[in-house]
C-alpha cells in the first residue's frame, strides 16, 4: 500500500512539474512561428472542432485578428485549456464562425458556405431567435377572408406591437403550413387542404421573416406540383426554408445563421401523419418532407448540425390536434432530439398552445398553438430563444392572444400575469418568471427559489375542445358551426 502511495505521489509531482513548465513556456511565448507550432502540435480535435486548422488558417487568423490573438491561443494550448469556447473568449468569434470566415475570404472549402446566412443583431449582448405558430394565408379560409376585408390588409390582422416585436427579432422563423401554387388539384380524400395564391409569399416580409419551416402535413396538399411551386415562390422572395425539398438531401438540409460571433443551426421535421400518408416523405428522386415518426434520420441531421455549429434549434411538427398537453410520442421524440444534440426544441401542429418543459436539460416548447389560423379566442405566443453573450441559452414566451381573427401582443400587466399563470399550469417541471422566461424546476440554481408560481389560477374550462371564452371549437381551432 505504501509503495502504491509513493508511486502515485511521484506521478502527481511529475504532472505538476509538467504543468509548471507549460505555464512558463506560455508566459515566455513571443515568437509567432513558435505559437503556430504549439497550436498545430498541441491542439486537440475538440479544440479545433475537427476543422483543418493548418498554417494557412493561422496566417489568416494573425492577419485578421492580430499576433496577440495567436499568441493567446497558443498559451491556452500550453496551459491545457482546450475547450472550444476559448476561440470565442479570445477573438469574439467561435471556431465555427472563424472557419466560415476563413473559407469565405480564401475560397477554400467554399461548399461549407452553403445555406449560411449572416445576421446583424440589434444588440451585442444577446441574440434573439423568434418563432411563431400556425398561420394561414390560404384561399377560402377565415383568416384570409378577414384579411381581404380589411382596409389595411394584413396589417389590420396583427397589433402594431406584435409586428414590431417580430421585426426587431434578430432571426424570425415562421411555420408555413400551406402551399403557394396555381395548381387546383388537391389530394383526394383529405379533410383540410390549403392553397395560397403565389403572390401571398411576399407577405412573409411583413413579419420580418428570415426562414420558414415546411416540415408539416399541409405543404404537400396539392401534391408534388404544389410543393415544387412553394419552393420556387419562397426562393423568389428570398426566404430560406427547412424540412421539405425536391429531394431528401434538400429536405434534410441544415440552415445556419451567424449572429454575434456564434453559429446557430436550424433543422425541422414532421411526425405527422402518423397513420395516413397524404404527405409524402422525400426520397433521392422525389420531393416531399423530412419525417421523424421514426426519429433515426432526423437524429442524424441534428448530430450533423451539432458537429458544425454552436447551437442547434430543432423544430418538430408533432402531437395530437386539439390537445392541450403533450402526448407520449412528443416526450419520447424530445428525449431523442436532446440526446442527439438539440439545444432547444420548438413544437407545433396541435393548434393549441401547449406548455413548456425540460427534457434531459433541454428546454422544450411543445406547441406554439395557432398564431393566426382560426376564428376562436385562443392564447398564442411568439416563442424566443435568447442566446447571451456568456453563451447561456434560455426559452422565453411573449404572451399573445388570437381574438376576432386578429392576433395581438398582450401588453396589459394583469393580462400578462394571467397568461403566465395559464402557461405554468399546462407546463411541467418548470418555473416561469413574470417576463415569460422558462427555467428548469430541478436545476440547481438560485433563481428557482424565486420563481414559484401559483398554477391554481388556471380555469378548468380551458381544457378540451373549448376556446378561451368557453365556446366549442374544432380540432384546428375554428368555432364549431351551430345548427
MOKA-V340876 format. One line per field, one symbol per residue. psi: psi as a letter, one per 20 degrees, with the letter a starting at -180 (. if undefined). burial: 1 if it has 9 or more other ideal C-beta (glycine too) atoms within 8 Angstrom, else 0. A space follows every 50 residues. Layout:
psi=???
burial=???
This chain:
psi=ghggghghgggghggghghggghghghioipghhggggghhiprhghjkj rmoahgghggghhhiqhhgghgghhgghijnkpiihgghhijqrhhgggg hggghhiqlhhiiqkpppppqhqhhqpopqpqbpqpjqqkqhgghggiip hjchijiqqhhghggghiqhpppqonlrqoqipjnrpqipgppppqqhih hiihhhjkpiqqpinakiijhkahgggggggghgghjkoqqqiqrhrhgg hjqppppopljqppqpqqrpipqhgrlgoppqahiqrarpqkgoigghgh ggggghhjrhqpoppporappipiqqrhhghghggghghijphqpprrhi kqorrrrpokjpppohpiaognirjaoqqaroppopprhjiqpqpqpopr poplkppqpphpghhgggghggghhjrpkqqorijjqpqohjqmqhhhhj koqoiiipqiiiqamqahjjqprahjjqpppq.
burial=00000000000000000010011011001001011101110010001110 00100011011100000011111111111001010111011011111111 11100000000100011010100001111111111111001111111001 00011111101110111011111111111110100110010011110101 10010111111111111111111111111110110010111111101101 11111111111111111111110000011111000111111100101111 11111101101111111110111101101110111111011101111111 11111111100111111111111101111111111111000011111111 11001111110000111111111111100111100111111010001100 101000110001000111001011011111000
